[in-house]
Amino acid sequence: MSGQSFINNQRVDSESGGKAETPTLELQMSGDLLTFRNSAAEIRPSVPCRMKYEELNNLDICSPVFNFKRAFSLFREQQDRLVCDVLLDQFILPGVGNIIKNEALFDSGIRPSSKISELKDEHIHHLLKMTRDFTEIFYRCRRDGKPLAPYYKIYGKRKCAQCEGRVIICRLGDDSDRVTYYCEPCQTNDLSKQRKPPSKNSLLGWVKTGSDVITSDNAQWTCTYCTLINMPTSMSCSACLNAKTSRKSSCSPSSASGQSRNVSSCALLSSNVQSVHKDNKRKSSDTHSSEVKTKVPKLESDVCGARVNYPHNLNQPQASHQNQAHVLASLHPSSKSKGAVNGNSAAAEQTSNPQKVESDCKIPTCPTHQKKCSMKEVRKEGQNKGRWFFTCNVRTCNYFKWADEQFPICAGHWQPCTIRTVMKIGPNNGRRFFTCKLPKNKQCKFFEWAEGYD
């Protein structure tokens, strides 16, 4: 899905990847010229290609005539194979790659090491639906030239996007070159209990039983534009990126441009609450009525979708700080402010000073966008193959810096080390370490944990 296509030398796609000046393939029509650049071309006989197309057309994961029943029956035939291998089998589900495999297994709550014989029919049906859902997002991002990384929930992650637990990084199945990511708490795959399949990011989220307890705070919500079921903590749709509109609030804006006014009004309310407390305290001290405590009825107001409880006793200055922390927690749901609300000073200090938490991080921030850079390895053939570098996550940014310039030097060859990841399942799984960059048969025994490079 990379490369560029041109019709009469006019570009027809929005792929912003690397540009190639030399065409890979040109098709001369009667009146037009179709050109492909930076792509692969292979000449094959037409008859076997047509037969393969007719055989696998309704199994292609992107096909509009996808046959769920046939795909399900082919899945069931692979009783002794791992589900991660079956998903990558191009004769069962053509078009599924490693990214789609990991995200679909995470969305369906199935552990990659499960065998097909261990899965119920409901799990396989749900897995096929989740695979189709993420493939649609994958295809649209590649077609429109938009970044796919914002939609990752497990692939390439060190921390689970749902439970914030540690992600297991390992190599499973027949294709050991493909890295598998999964979360143990989220992908339980506990088939001994009678449970319904997880319904994350799927229309199966509509199915609810009478025993389900759903509130406005913990219920999944449906996008009014594309009908995708999103997680309760998502403030925008994972597919079309439209804002969450199912929640009504007196401060909620009607458009994206009103969000800044919304935040400022909520912050103003927080400061007004504090000023009211100070005024009441000042009045009580002036009238020498310290023995009489001023009480007001407990009021609740929906501020930016958060319930703010005004205190019973306005003479207690600590209550204003608690309410301020509660309002700030609603404005920034991703921040760890639970400790501040509960009076935990250590957690509150971490929230108010995020730089202290990441003081040991050795990955720089982009000077232009002030965002944490990503660290990548050079895989292109050449003298720099295997070297690591920092780059900005914004695709249009040109920030670049060699990362191995600050790596330790191996004592055996006096060369900068390379970074590797522990793939073996255990307490150190996912940790990065420095080792000699030479092949295994020539490596020295240098080893050092790569702290601060996660």
C-alpha positions as CSV (number, residue, x, y, z in Angstrom):
1,M,0.0,0.0,0.0
2,S,3.0,2.3,-0.4
3,G,4.2,4.2,-3.5
4,Q,2.5,6.7,-5.7
5,S,0.2,6.5,-8.8
6,F,-0.1,9.0,-11.6
7,I,-2.5,9.5,-14.5
8,N,-1.0,11.5,-17.3
9,N,1.8,12.6,-14.9
10,Q,-0.8,14.0,-12.4
11,R,-0.7,12.4,-9.0
12,V,-3.9,10.8,-7.9
13,D,-3.2,9.7,-4.4
14,S,-2.1,11.5,-1.2
15,E,0.6,9.1,0.0
16,S,3.3,11.3,1.6
17,G,6.0,8.6,1.8
18,G,9.3,8.6,0.0
19,K,9.2,9.8,-3.6
20,A,10.9,7.9,-6.5
21,E,11.8,9.7,-9.7
22,T,12.0,6.6,-11.9
23,P,8.7,4.9,-12.6
24,T,8.4,1.2,-11.6
25,L,5.6,0.4,-14.0
26,E,3.9,2.3,-16.9
27,L,0.7,1.3,-18.6
28,Q,0.1,3.0,-22.0
29,M,-3.6,3.2,-22.8
30,S,-5.2,4.4,-26.0
31,G,-5.3,8.0,-24.7
32,D,-3.9,8.0,-21.2
33,L,-0.8,7.0,-19.3
34,L,-0.9,5.2,-15.9
35,T,2.3,5.3,-14.0
36,F,3.3,3.7,-10.7
37,R,6.4,4.7,-8.7
38,N,8.1,3.3,-5.6
39,S,6.2,0.1,-5.9
40,A,6.8,-3.6,-6.8
41,A,6.0,-5.0,-10.2
42,E,5.9,-8.7,-11.2
43,I,4.8,-10.2,-14.5
44,R,2.7,-13.3,-14.2
45,P,0.6,-15.4,-16.6
46,S,-3.0,-14.2,-16.8
47,V,-4.8,-17.5,-16.5
48,P,-3.5,-18.7,-13.1
49,C,-3.9,-15.1,-11.8
50,R,-7.5,-15.1,-12.8
51,M,-8.1,-18.5,-11.2
52,K,-6.5,-17.3,-8.0
53,Y,-8.6,-14.2,-8.0
54,E,-11.9,-16.1,-8.4
55,E,-10.8,-18.5,-5.7
56,L,-9.8,-16.0,-3.1
57,N,-12.0,-13.0,-4.0
58,N,-14.6,-13.5,-1.3
59,L,-11.9,-14.3,1.3
60,D,-10.0,-11.0,0.8
61,I,-10.4,-9.1,4.1
62,C,-11.1,-5.9,2.2
63,S,-13.5,-7.4,-0.3
64,P,-17.0,-6.0,-0.5
65,V,-18.3,-9.6,-1.2
66,F,-16.5,-11.1,1.8
67,N,-17.9,-14.5,2.7
68,F,-18.1,-14.8,6.5
69,K,-19.4,-18.4,6.4
70,R,-16.6,-19.6,4.2
71,A,-13.9,-17.8,6.2
72,F,-15.4,-19.3,9.4
73,S,-15.4,-22.8,8.0
74,L,-11.7,-22.4,6.9
75,F,-10.9,-21.2,10.4
76,R,-12.6,-24.3,12.0
77,E,-10.5,-26.6,9.8
78,Q,-7.3,-25.4,11.4
79,Q,-7.9,-27.1,14.7
80,D,-4.3,-27.6,15.8
81,R,-2.9,-24.2,14.6
82,L,-2.4,-21.1,16.6
83,V,-4.9,-18.3,15.9
84,C,-2.1,-15.9,15.2
85,D,-0.8,-18.2,12.4
86,V,-4.3,-18.6,10.9
87,L,-4.9,-14.9,10.7
88,L,-1.6,-14.5,8.7
89,D,-2.4,-17.4,6.3
90,Q,-2.9,-15.7,2.9
91,F,-5.0,-18.6,1.6
92,I,-7.5,-18.2,4.5
93,L,-7.6,-14.4,4.9
94,P,-5.7,-12.7,2.1
95,G,-4.6,-9.1,3.0
96,V,-4.1,-9.6,6.7
97,G,-0.7,-8.4,7.9
98,N,1.0,-8.3,11.3
99,I,-0.5,-4.9,12.4
100,I,-4.0,-6.0,11.6
101,K,-3.4,-9.4,13.3
102,N,-2.3,-7.8,16.6
103,E,-5.0,-5.1,16.7
104,A,-7.8,-7.6,15.8
105,L,-6.7,-10.0,18.5
106,F,-6.6,-7.2,21.0
107,D,-10.1,-5.9,20.0
108,S,-11.6,-9.4,20.2
109,G,-9.9,-10.2,23.6
110,I,-8.3,-13.4,22.3
111,R,-4.8,-14.4,23.3
112,P,-2.6,-15.0,20.3
113,S,-1.2,-18.3,21.6
114,S,-4.7,-19.9,21.6
115,K,-5.4,-22.8,19.3
116,I,-8.5,-22.8,17.0
117,S,-9.8,-25.9,18.8
118,E,-9.9,-23.9,22.1
119,L,-12.1,-21.2,20.7
120,K,-15.9,-21.1,20.6
121,D,-17.8,-20.2,17.5
122,E,-18.7,-16.8,19.0
123,H,-15.0,-16.0,19.4
124,I,-14.2,-16.7,15.8
125,H,-17.2,-14.7,14.5
126,H,-16.2,-11.8,16.6
127,L,-12.6,-12.1,15.6
128,L,-13.5,-11.9,11.9
129,K,-15.7,-8.9,12.6
130,M,-12.8,-7.1,14.4
131,T,-10.4,-8.0,11.7
132,R,-12.7,-6.4,9.1
133,D,-13.2,-3.3,11.2
134,F,-9.5,-2.5,11.7
135,T,-8.7,-3.4,8.1
136,E,-11.2,-0.7,7.0
137,I,-9.4,1.8,9.1
138,F,-6.0,0.6,7.8
139,Y,-7.1,0.9,4.2
140,R,-8.6,4.4,4.6
141,C,-5.4,5.7,6.3
142,R,-3.2,4.3,3.5
143,R,-5.5,5.5,0.8
144,D,-5.9,9.0,2.2
145,G,-2.2,9.4,3.3
146,K,-3.2,9.7,7.0
147,P,-1.0,8.3,9.8
148,L,-2.1,4.9,11.1
149,A,-0.2,5.1,14.4
150,P,-3.0,7.1,16.3
151,Y,-5.3,4.1,15.9
152,Y,-2.8,1.6,17.4
153,K,-4.0,0.2,20.8
154,I,-1.5,-2.6,21.2
155,Y,0.9,-2.8,18.2
156,G,4.3,-1.3,18.9
157,K,3.2,-0.3,22.4
158,R,5.0,-0.8,25.7
159,K,1.9,0.0,27.8
160,C,-1.6,-1.2,27.1
161,A,-3.9,1.6,25.8
162,Q,-6.9,0.2,27.7
163,C,-5.6,-0.9,31.1
164,E,-2.2,0.7,31.0
165,G,-0.6,-2.6,32.0
166,R,2.6,-4.0,30.5
167,V,2.4,-5.3,27.0
168,I,4.0,-8.7,26.3
169,I,6.3,-8.6,23.3
170,C,7.3,-12.0,21.8
171,R,7.6,-14.2,18.7
172,L,4.9,-16.8,18.3
173,G,3.9,-19.3,15.7
174,D,5.4,-20.4,12.4
175,D,6.5,-16.9,11.2
176,S,9.0,-16.1,13.9
177,D,10.0,-12.9,12.1
178,R,6.7,-11.3,13.0
179,V,6.5,-9.7,16.5
180,T,3.4,-10.4,18.5
181,Y,2.0,-7.9,21.0
182,Y,-0.7,-8.7,23.6
183,C,-1.9,-7.7,27.0
184,E,-2.5,-10.5,29.5
185,P,-5.3,-8.7,31.6
186,C,-7.2,-7.6,28.5
187,Q,-6.8,-10.7,26.4
188,T,-7.8,-13.3,29.0
189,N,-9.4,-15.8,26.7
190,D,-10.9,-17.5,29.7
191,L,-13.1,-20.1,27.9
192,S,-13.9,-22.0,31.1
193,K,-16.4,-19.3,32.0
194,Q,-19.6,-18.6,30.2
195,R,-18.9,-15.1,29.0
196,K,-19.9,-13.3,25.9
197,P,-17.1,-12.2,23.5
198,P,-15.7,-8.7,24.2
199,S,-17.4,-6.0,22.2
200,K,-14.8,-3.2,21.8
201,N,-15.1,-1.1,18.7
202,S,-17.8,-3.2,17.1
203,L,-21.5,-3.1,16.4
204,L,-21.7,-6.1,18.7
205,G,-21.5,-3.5,21.5
206,W,-25.3,-3.0,20.9
207,V,-25.9,-6.4,22.3
208,K,-26.6,-6.0,26.1
209,T,-28.2,-8.3,28.6
210,G,-30.4,-7.4,31.5
211,S,-27.7,-7.9,34.0
212,D,-25.5,-5.2,32.4
213,V,-25.2,-2.0,34.4
214,I,-24.7,0.9,32.1
215,T,-24.2,4.5,33.2
216,S,-23.3,7.6,31.3
217,D,-19.8,7.4,32.7
218,N,-18.8,3.8,31.9
219,A,-20.9,2.9,28.9
220,Q,-19.6,2.6,25.4
221,W,-20.9,5.3,23.0
222,T,-21.8,5.2,19.3
223,C,-20.4,7.7,16.8
224,T,-23.3,9.6,15.2
225,Y,-21.4,9.8,11.9
226,C,-20.0,6.3,11.2
227,T,-21.8,4.3,14.0
228,L,-18.6,2.9,15.4
229,I,-18.8,1.7,19.0
230,N,-16.1,3.5,21.0
231,M,-14.6,3.1,24.5
232,P,-16.1,5.2,27.3
233,T,-12.8,7.1,27.8
234,S,-12.5,8.0,24.1
235,M,-13.4,11.7,23.6
236,S,-13.4,11.3,19.8
237,C,-14.3,8.5,17.4
238,S,-11.5,6.1,16.6
239,A,-12.5,5.8,13.0
240,C,-13.6,9.2,11.8
241,L,-12.1,11.4,14.6
242,N,-15.4,13.2,15.2
243,A,-16.0,14.5,18.7
244,K,-18.1,12.6,21.2
245,T,-21.6,14.0,21.1
246,S,-23.7,11.6,23.0
247,R,-23.1,13.4,26.3
248,K,-25.0,16.5,27.0
249,S,-23.5,19.2,29.2
250,S,-24.1,22.8,30.0
251,C,-20.5,23.6,29.2
252,S,-20.1,21.2,26.2
253,P,-19.4,23.1,23.0
254,S,-21.5,22.6,19.8
255,S,-18.4,22.7,17.7
256,A,-14.7,22.1,17.9
257,S,-14.0,25.8,18.0
258,G,-15.9,26.1,21.2
259,Q,-13.7,23.8,23.2
260,S,-11.3,26.6,24.2
261,R,-14.1,28.6,25.5
262,N,-15.4,25.5,27.3
263,V,-12.1,24.9,29.1
264,S,-11.7,28.6,30.1
265,S,-15.2,28.8,31.5
266,C,-14.6,25.6,33.5
267,A,-11.4,27.0,34.8
268,L,-13.2,30.3,35.7
269,L,-15.8,28.3,37.6
270,S,-13.0,26.6,39.6
271,S,-11.5,29.9,40.6
272,N,-14.9,31.4,41.5
273,V,-15.5,28.4,43.8
274,Q,-12.2,29.2,45.6
275,S,-13.0,32.9,45.8
276,V,-16.4,32.1,47.3
277,H,-14.8,30.0,50.0
278,K,-12.3,32.8,50.8
279,D,-15.1,35.5,51.0
280,N,-17.2,33.4,53.4
281,K,-14.2,32.7,55.5
282,R,-13.4,36.4,55.7
283,K,-16.9,37.3,56.6
284,S,-17.1,34.8,59.4
285,S,-13.9,36.1,60.9
286,D,-15.0,39.7,60.7
287,T,-18.3,39.1,62.5
288,H,-16.6,36.9,65.2
289,S,-19.0,34.1,64.5
290,S,-16.4,31.4,64.5
291,E,-18.7,29.3,66.7
292,V,-21.4,29.3,64.1
293,K,-20.5,27.4,61.0
294,T,-21.9,28.6,57.8
295,K,-23.5,25.8,55.9
296,V,-25.0,25.7,52.4
297,P,-26.9,22.9,50.8
298,K,-24.9,20.5,48.7
299,L,-25.2,21.5,45.1
300,E,-24.2,19.5,42.0
301,S,-23.4,21.0,38.7
302,D,-22.4,19.3,35.5
303,V,-19.2,21.0,34.4
304,C,-17.7,19.8,31.1
305,G,-19.3,16.4,31.7
306,A,-18.0,16.1,35.3
307,R,-20.0,16.2,38.5
308,V,-18.7,18.9,40.8
309,N,-19.8,18.6,44.4
310,Y,-19.8,21.8,46.3
311,P,-18.8,21.3,50.0
312,H,-21.1,21.5,52.9
313,N,-18.8,23.6,55.0
314,L,-17.3,26.6,53.3
315,N,-15.0,27.3,56.2
316,Q,-12.8,24.3,55.3
317,P,-10.2,25.5,52.8
318,Q,-9.2,21.9,51.9
319,A,-12.6,21.4,50.2
320,S,-11.8,23.9,47.5
321,H,-8.6,22.2,46.6
322,Q,-10.4,18.9,46.3
323,N,-13.0,20.4,44.0
324,Q,-10.3,22.1,41.9
325,A,-8.6,18.7,41.5
326,H,-11.9,17.2,40.5
327,V,-12.6,19.8,37.8
328,L,-9.0,19.4,36.5
329,A,-9.4,15.7,36.4
330,S,-12.5,16.1,34.2
331,L,-10.7,18.4,31.9
332,H,-7.6,16.1,31.6
333,P,-8.9,12.5,31.9
334,S,-5.6,11.1,30.9
335,S,-3.7,12.6,33.9
336,K,-3.2,10.5,37.0
337,S,-5.1,12.9,39.4
338,K,-6.9,10.3,41.4
339,G,-4.3,10.6,44.2
340,A,-4.9,14.4,44.3
341,V,-8.6,13.9,44.7
342,N,-8.1,11.4,47.5
343,G,-5.6,13.5,49.3
344,N,-2.6,11.5,48.2
345,S,0.2,14.1,48.1
346,A,2.7,11.9,46.4
347,A,0.4,11.2,43.5
348,A,-0.7,14.8,43.3
349,E,3.0,15.9,43.0
350,Q,3.5,13.4,40.1
351,T,0.5,14.9,38.3
352,S,1.5,18.5,38.8
353,N,5.1,17.9,37.8
354,P,5.2,15.4,34.9
355,Q,8.8,16.4,34.1
356,K,9.8,14.8,37.4
357,V,8.3,11.5,36.3
358,E,10.1,11.4,33.0
359,S,13.4,12.8,34.3
360,D,15.2,9.6,33.5
361,C,13.9,9.5,29.9
362,K,16.8,9.8,27.4
363,I,14.6,10.2,24.3
364,P,14.6,13.9,23.3
365,T,11.6,16.0,22.4
366,C,11.2,17.7,19.0
367,P,12.3,21.3,19.3
368,T,9.6,22.4,16.8
369,H,6.6,20.5,18.0
370,Q,7.6,19.9,21.6
371,K,6.6,16.2,21.4
372,K,8.5,13.1,22.4
373,C,10.4,11.7,19.5
374,S,10.4,8.1,18.4
375,M,13.4,5.9,18.1
376,K,13.8,3.8,14.9
377,E,16.4,1.5,13.4
378,V,17.8,1.9,9.9
379,R,16.7,-1.1,7.9
380,K,17.7,0.1,4.4
381,E,20.8,-1.6,3.0
382,G,23.9,0.5,3.3
383,Q,26.6,1.5,5.7
384,N,24.1,2.9,8.2
385,K,22.0,-0.3,8.4
386,G,21.4,-1.2,12.0
387,R,21.9,2.3,13.4
388,W,19.3,3.9,15.6
389,F,18.1,7.5,15.2
390,F,15.5,9.9,16.8
391,T,12.8,11.4,14.6
392,C,9.7,13.5,15.1
393,N,6.3,11.7,15.0
394,V,4.9,14.5,12.8
395,R,5.4,13.2,9.2
396,T,6.1,16.7,7.8
397,C,8.8,17.4,10.4
398,N,12.4,17.0,9.3
399,Y,13.9,16.6,12.8
400,F,16.6,14.0,12.9
401,K,19.3,12.9,15.3
402,W,21.5,9.8,15.6
403,A,20.6,8.0,18.8
404,D,23.6,5.7,18.9
405,E,25.9,8.6,19.4
406,Q,25.0,8.4,23.1
407,F,25.0,4.5,23.3
408,P,27.8,2.8,25.2
409,I,30.8,1.3,23.4
410,C,31.3,-2.4,23.5
411,A,34.6,-3.4,25.1
412,G,35.3,-6.1,22.5
413,H,35.2,-4.2,19.3
414,W,35.1,-0.5,20.4
415,Q,31.9,0.2,18.4
416,P,28.6,1.8,19.4
417,C,26.2,-0.9,20.7
418,T,22.8,-1.6,19.4
419,I,19.5,-1.9,21.2
420,R,17.5,-5.1,21.4
421,T,14.3,-6.1,23.2
422,V,13.8,-9.2,25.4
423,M,11.3,-11.4,23.6
424,K,11.3,-14.3,26.0
425,I,8.2,-14.4,28.2
426,G,9.1,-13.6,31.8
427,P,9.6,-10.8,34.2
428,N,12.0,-9.0,31.9
429,N,9.9,-9.3,28.7
430,G,9.8,-6.1,26.7
431,R,12.8,-4.6,28.4
432,R,15.5,-3.1,26.1
433,F,19.2,-3.7,26.5
434,F,22.5,-2.8,24.8
435,T,24.5,-5.5,23.1
436,C,27.2,-5.8,20.5
437,K,26.0,-4.9,17.0
438,L,27.9,-7.6,15.2
439,P,26.3,-10.9,14.1
440,K,25.8,-13.6,16.8
441,N,28.8,-15.6,15.8
442,K,31.1,-12.5,16.1
443,Q,29.5,-10.8,19.1
444,C,31.3,-10.0,22.3
445,K,29.6,-10.6,25.6
446,F,28.8,-7.0,26.3
447,F,25.4,-6.5,28.0
448,E,23.8,-3.5,29.7
449,W,20.1,-2.6,30.4
450,A,19.0,0.3,28.2
451,E,17.3,2.4,30.9
452,G,15.4,5.5,29.7
453,Y,14.9,4.4,26.1
454,D,11.3,3.0,26.5
